[in-house]
Amino acid sequence: MDDLLALTGILHVTWEMVIMWGVVLGLLYLAVYKNFEPLLLVPIAFGALLANLPTEGIINIPVGDHPGGLFYYISQGVHLEIFPPIIFLGVGALTDFGPLIANPRTLLLGAAAQFGVFATFIGAIALGFSPEQAAAIGIIGGADGPTSIFLSNKLAPELLAPIAVAAYSYMALVPLLQPPIMRLLTTEQERKIRMRSLRTVSRLEKLIFAFVVTIICILLVPAASALIGMLMLGNFIRESGVTERLSKAAQNEIINTVTIFLGASVGIVMTGERFLKMETLMILGLGVVAFGIATASGVIMAKIMNFLSPKNPINPLIGSAGVSAVPMAARVSQVEGAKADPQNFLLMHAMGPNVAGVIGTAVVAGYLIARLSSG
């Protein structure tokens, strides 16, 4: 009987594994029953489940003539920095940059949201994290999962799992976390502000925008080349009008396939030994702070812009969309605006800072990599 038991994995189960099963169930509950970022949380949770079982042939590294496990090879998409840029390709193909081009002032709102990254960076250092770890934690404030994974893999791979879980969890919780901050910082009258209708943006303008932004961003922050380049490539494919098949592939098959592999690769490093630490709780707490500051900064920037230019006011609610959670943050701006004025339509206006936030977070990540990376 003992020999038969030794052939199973039962004797290898640890208390950390059992606790992580509970964490996995929590993530699956949020994804399946609460519909919080299910496209990422489901593969992350299932990868975490595999990481906390006595598996064979899953994560072992190659030794001599023996090949590595399945996830050893799949995870190379993260380690070799392939998956996050490909996700950006899909995001670019899915996103209309027209609202940003029509109202370029909203670039400032996307930039303002980056205050959350730098404020949390300083706070994390004060709590004892290294500058590299603090940068990886701070980028959670951008509410951009692929960028968080990209930066963490570069600067603090040991924190990849908790940072990825925090980033995607807070992206999913945008409809719960942002509204109280938005209401606290705005008056009823401000929430009722109706903005001027956006002009129609031509296809040529969109193509020129993608071309010029690629050049400018990469010249200023070469370390962001992979993210910015793929984002703008996806958008150029979308707007060119002659690559419909490529655009549909980027929007569907490619991004969906990579999302599965990316999520599972993050989950597979969520072993109990790595995840069940005090620093994980600190990262989750700092992530909330980063996200809150980013949301508040965008709203406050909009109020400042209204003070300086009262003749063409901006509804401060769209400032909260400066985080990179596309298009969820823009939808939250619309919902909150409609509560104050059911006939006020803010969604397209909010897409401007939302897109600006994606670009801004990628640029900030590139800057932090350039300043802190040792290789």
Legacy VTK file of the C-alpha trace (Angstrom):
# vtk DataFile Version 3.0
C-alpha trace
ASCII
DATASET POLYDATA
POINTS 375 float
0.000 0.000 0.000
2.835 2.381 0.859
4.451 1.683 -2.505
1.170 2.422 -4.286
0.746 5.677 -2.349
4.295 6.696 -3.222
3.421 6.458 -6.910
0.751 9.139 -6.504
1.255 12.820 -5.786
-0.685 12.812 -2.530
2.414 12.705 -0.321
3.780 15.783 -2.059
0.847 18.059 -1.223
1.871 20.865 1.158
-0.151 23.313 3.237
0.908 26.113 0.887
-0.640 24.234 -2.010
-3.918 23.800 -0.148
-4.110 27.524 0.653
-3.380 28.379 -2.972
-6.283 26.154 -4.031
-8.449 28.595 -2.089
-6.814 31.538 -3.875
-7.489 29.830 -7.194
-11.142 29.324 -6.273
-11.359 33.021 -5.375
-9.961 34.066 -8.749
-12.285 31.698 -10.580
-15.248 33.051 -8.618
-14.382 36.621 -9.629
-13.919 35.580 -13.247
-16.842 33.205 -13.739
-19.543 34.523 -11.418
-18.615 38.218 -11.195
-17.329 38.504 -14.784
-14.175 40.344 -13.634
-11.609 40.137 -16.479
-12.520 36.469 -17.195
-10.358 36.310 -20.338
-7.247 36.685 -18.177
-8.282 35.540 -14.722
-9.482 32.112 -15.900
-6.159 31.088 -17.512
-4.205 32.727 -14.663
-6.224 30.810 -12.070
-5.908 27.499 -13.898
-2.180 28.033 -14.346
-1.949 28.711 -10.609
-3.840 25.487 -9.924
-1.314 23.510 -11.978
1.521 25.295 -10.170
0.173 24.061 -6.842
-0.274 20.416 -7.709
2.455 17.744 -7.753
2.579 17.697 -11.548
5.088 16.026 -13.846
6.199 17.261 -17.246
4.699 20.707 -16.756
7.354 23.136 -15.551
10.595 21.121 -15.397
13.543 22.625 -17.252
15.369 20.652 -19.966
18.292 18.554 -18.693
20.650 16.938 -21.138
18.688 14.974 -23.705
15.460 15.293 -21.710
13.148 18.060 -22.970
11.575 20.563 -20.631
7.978 20.587 -19.529
5.089 22.084 -21.484
5.001 25.350 -19.560
8.753 25.726 -19.685
8.363 26.415 -23.384
5.063 28.303 -23.240
6.473 30.640 -20.591
9.278 31.658 -22.914
6.710 33.997 -24.454
6.870 35.989 -21.220
10.582 35.585 -20.521
11.520 36.532 -24.073
9.068 39.467 -23.979
6.914 38.206 -26.833
3.406 37.936 -25.359
2.848 41.498 -23.995
3.790 43.252 -27.270
1.543 40.878 -29.220
-1.307 41.761 -26.848
-0.570 45.406 -27.705
-0.876 44.517 -31.387
-4.420 43.344 -30.718
-5.223 46.361 -28.547
-4.083 48.673 -31.339
-6.241 46.823 -33.848
-9.254 47.059 -31.541
-8.916 50.751 -30.633
-10.123 53.851 -32.431
-7.654 56.706 -31.869
-10.091 59.177 -33.445
-11.370 60.737 -30.168
-7.810 61.496 -29.062
-6.941 63.064 -32.415
-10.170 65.094 -32.404
-9.460 66.457 -28.919
-5.688 66.346 -28.348
-6.063 68.146 -25.005
-7.046 64.802 -23.532
-3.425 63.718 -23.868
-2.860 65.718 -20.692
-5.426 63.611 -18.856
-3.668 60.409 -19.857
-0.365 61.938 -18.771
-1.808 63.051 -15.432
-2.841 59.505 -14.607
0.836 58.525 -14.602
1.230 60.389 -11.305
-0.132 57.236 -9.720
2.834 55.278 -11.054
5.469 57.642 -9.700
3.766 58.300 -6.355
3.549 54.563 -5.693
7.124 54.108 -6.886
8.250 56.482 -4.125
5.976 54.824 -1.575
7.225 51.329 -2.397
10.833 52.423 -1.946
9.900 53.895 1.436
8.484 50.482 2.413
11.767 48.749 1.645
11.374 47.553 -1.934
14.290 48.013 -4.314
13.970 50.693 -7.026
13.460 47.972 -9.626
10.721 46.295 -7.578
9.142 49.669 -6.770
8.945 50.537 -10.473
7.278 47.214 -11.264
4.759 47.770 -8.458
4.092 51.393 -9.399
3.158 50.558 -12.978
0.045 48.815 -11.596
-1.362 52.339 -11.349
-1.531 52.438 -15.128
-4.134 49.631 -15.020
-2.404 47.967 -17.952
-1.823 44.242 -17.460
0.511 43.566 -20.427
2.682 46.572 -19.560
2.852 45.471 -15.919
3.996 42.001 -16.998
6.479 43.450 -19.499
8.058 45.762 -16.917
8.047 43.178 -14.121
9.789 40.635 -16.319
12.464 43.220 -17.077
13.054 44.641 -13.610
11.592 42.327 -10.961
10.750 38.862 -12.324
10.470 37.502 -8.785
7.364 39.703 -8.315
5.772 38.869 -11.659
2.923 36.751 -10.266
1.544 39.096 -7.576
1.988 42.161 -9.797
0.148 40.537 -12.705
-2.677 39.355 -10.457
-2.948 42.817 -8.884
-2.908 44.599 -12.243
-5.608 42.443 -13.807
-7.702 42.321 -10.637
-7.805 46.109 -10.389
-8.544 46.397 -14.103
-11.531 44.166 -13.447
-12.557 46.230 -10.423
-12.558 49.549 -12.301
-16.380 49.858 -12.054
-16.135 49.477 -8.271
-12.947 51.387 -7.450
-13.266 54.476 -9.636
-16.807 55.852 -9.038
-16.340 56.756 -5.328
-13.151 58.693 -6.183
-14.853 60.398 -9.136
-17.839 61.481 -7.043
-15.649 62.639 -4.160
-13.603 64.978 -6.365
-16.416 66.443 -8.479
-19.576 68.426 -7.864
-22.998 67.622 -9.271
-22.668 70.601 -11.592
-19.293 69.418 -12.892
-20.645 65.944 -13.580
-23.374 67.512 -15.730
-20.955 69.368 -18.025
-21.743 68.631 -21.656
-18.757 68.701 -23.956
-18.721 69.869 -27.545
-19.291 67.185 -30.155
-16.106 65.696 -31.554
-15.290 66.387 -35.163
-14.979 63.568 -37.656
-11.392 62.359 -38.008
-10.298 61.222 -41.456
-8.541 57.961 -42.202
-5.464 59.885 -43.359
-5.235 61.681 -40.003
-5.378 58.372 -38.155
-2.656 56.859 -40.326
-0.422 59.903 -39.906
-1.042 59.829 -36.151
0.088 56.202 -35.839
3.136 56.912 -37.996
4.191 60.086 -36.148
3.530 58.761 -32.626
5.646 55.688 -33.381
8.581 57.847 -34.438
8.307 60.374 -31.600
7.804 57.859 -28.777
10.612 55.559 -29.888
12.998 58.469 -30.409
12.254 59.713 -26.883
12.039 56.321 -25.117
13.697 53.543 -27.158
13.045 51.037 -24.353
9.317 51.284 -25.098
9.823 50.301 -28.750
8.283 46.830 -28.511
5.064 48.048 -26.873
4.598 51.276 -28.829
5.656 49.702 -32.118
3.176 46.839 -31.875
0.384 49.095 -30.602
0.746 51.429 -33.557
1.246 48.572 -36.021
-2.071 47.103 -34.909
-3.772 50.474 -35.254
-2.247 51.154 -38.674
-3.480 47.750 -39.852
-6.946 48.658 -38.561
-7.107 52.081 -40.176
-5.371 51.357 -43.486
-8.532 49.872 -44.959
-6.596 47.382 -47.108
-5.694 44.750 -44.499
-9.072 43.653 -43.192
-8.021 40.015 -42.774
-4.947 41.009 -40.764
-6.990 43.408 -38.662
-9.574 40.745 -37.842
-6.843 38.231 -37.024
-5.139 40.694 -34.659
-8.472 41.528 -33.018
-9.556 37.923 -32.589
-7.453 34.793 -33.161
-4.027 36.234 -32.382
-4.894 38.201 -29.256
-7.164 35.428 -27.942
-4.527 32.718 -28.365
-1.792 34.808 -26.776
-4.116 35.797 -23.924
-4.539 32.122 -22.992
-0.801 31.479 -23.024
0.035 34.735 -21.239
-2.453 34.133 -18.448
-1.431 30.522 -17.926
2.263 31.490 -17.947
1.635 34.028 -15.190
-0.401 31.549 -13.171
2.234 28.823 -13.392
4.657 30.911 -11.300
2.078 31.421 -8.539
3.412 28.690 -6.297
2.562 28.872 -2.613
6.204 29.428 -1.678
6.381 32.511 -3.884
2.898 33.922 -3.434
2.145 33.456 0.263
4.399 36.206 1.544
3.827 39.502 3.313
5.225 41.339 0.321
2.344 39.984 -1.768
-0.163 41.715 0.514
1.955 44.859 0.377
1.944 44.750 -3.429
-1.844 44.323 -3.509
-2.214 47.278 -1.126
0.190 49.475 -3.066
-1.644 48.551 -6.252
-4.868 49.979 -4.857
-3.022 53.157 -3.871
-1.464 53.453 -7.334
-4.786 52.980 -9.059
-6.552 55.439 -6.769
-3.946 58.156 -7.260
-3.982 57.633 -11.036
-7.770 58.004 -11.117
-7.742 61.086 -8.896
-4.908 62.722 -10.842
-6.835 62.519 -14.099
-9.945 64.075 -12.538
-7.944 66.848 -10.873
-6.090 67.614 -14.106
-9.431 68.064 -15.890
-10.544 70.514 -13.191
-7.290 72.447 -13.562
-7.751 72.604 -17.330
-11.278 73.957 -16.811
-9.947 76.646 -14.497
-7.391 77.718 -17.097
-9.799 77.432 -20.052
-13.376 77.976 -18.803
-14.842 78.685 -22.266
-14.433 75.088 -23.463
-14.882 72.979 -20.330
-14.067 69.296 -19.953
-16.285 67.057 -17.892
-13.877 66.015 -15.093
-15.339 62.523 -15.093
-13.457 61.679 -18.283
-10.184 62.391 -16.473
-10.574 59.095 -14.626
-10.333 57.324 -18.001
-6.670 58.332 -18.181
-5.796 54.910 -16.807
-5.160 52.268 -19.456
-8.118 49.971 -18.846
-9.529 50.227 -22.378
-12.474 50.634 -22.818
-13.761 49.827 -19.329
-12.573 53.096 -17.743
-14.252 55.092 -20.523
-17.493 53.209 -19.904
-17.331 54.060 -16.201
-17.051 57.753 -17.127
-20.148 57.368 -19.296
-22.114 55.596 -16.561
-21.263 58.173 -13.899
-22.046 61.039 -16.248
-25.400 59.512 -17.147
-26.312 59.303 -13.468
-26.021 63.083 -13.238
-27.522 63.757 -16.684
-29.087 60.831 -18.582
-28.769 62.743 -21.859
-25.036 63.381 -21.464
-22.940 61.078 -23.646
-19.305 60.978 -22.509
-18.113 57.638 -23.882
-16.365 58.902 -27.021
-14.913 61.879 -25.148
-13.554 59.494 -22.492
-11.898 57.319 -25.126
-9.434 60.166 -25.762
-7.756 60.042 -22.338
-8.225 56.275 -22.284
-6.098 55.851 -25.414
-3.659 58.479 -24.141
-3.291 56.418 -20.960
-2.287 53.328 -22.936
0.409 55.287 -24.746
1.481 57.094 -21.582
1.847 53.948 -19.491
3.937 52.286 -22.209
6.197 55.349 -22.411
6.580 55.487 -18.617
7.424 51.780 -18.559
10.088 52.363 -21.206
11.531 55.243 -19.189
11.713 53.153 -16.006
13.357 50.299 -17.891
15.938 52.654 -19.394
16.713 54.186 -15.979
16.750 51.042 -13.869
17.551 48.078 -16.094
21.021 46.612 -15.657
20.992 44.795 -18.965
LINES 1 376
375 0 1 2 3 4 5 6 7 8 9 10 11 12 13 14 15 16 17 18 19 20 21 22 23 24 25 26 27 28 29 30 31 32 33 34 35 36 37 38 39 40 41 42 43 44 45 46 47 48 49 50 51 52 53 54 55 56 57 58 59 60 61 62 63 64 65 66 67 68 69 70 71 72 73 74 75 76 77 78 79 80 81 82 83 84 85 86 87 88 89 90 91 92 93 94 95 96 97 98 99 100 101 102 103 104 105 106 107 108 109 110 111 112 113 114 115 116 117 118 119 120 121 122 123 124 125 126 127 128 129 130 131 132 133 134 135 136 137 138 139 140 141 142 143 144 145 146 147 148 149 150 151 152 153 154 155 156 157 158 159 160 161 162 163 164 165 166 167 168 169 170 171 172 173 174 175 176 177 178 179 180 181 182 183 184 185 186 187 188 189 190 191 192 193 194 195 196 197 198 199 200 201 202 203 204 205 206 207 208 209 210 211 212 213 214 215 216 217 218 219 220 221 222 223 224 225 226 227 228 229 230 231 232 233 234 235 236 237 238 239 240 241 242 243 244 245 246 247 248 249 250 251 252 253 254 255 256 257 258 259 260 261 262 263 264 265 266 267 268 269 270 271 272 273 274 275 276 277 278 279 280 281 282 283 284 285 286 287 288 289 290 291 292 293 294 295 296 297 298 299 300 301 302 303 304 305 306 307 308 309 310 311 312 313 314 315 316 317 318 319 320 321 322 323 324 325 326 327 328 329 330 331 332 333 334 335 336 337 338 339 340 341 342 343 344 345 346 347 348 349 350 351 352 353 354 355 356 357 358 359 360 361 362 363 364 365 366 367 368 369 370 371 372 373 374
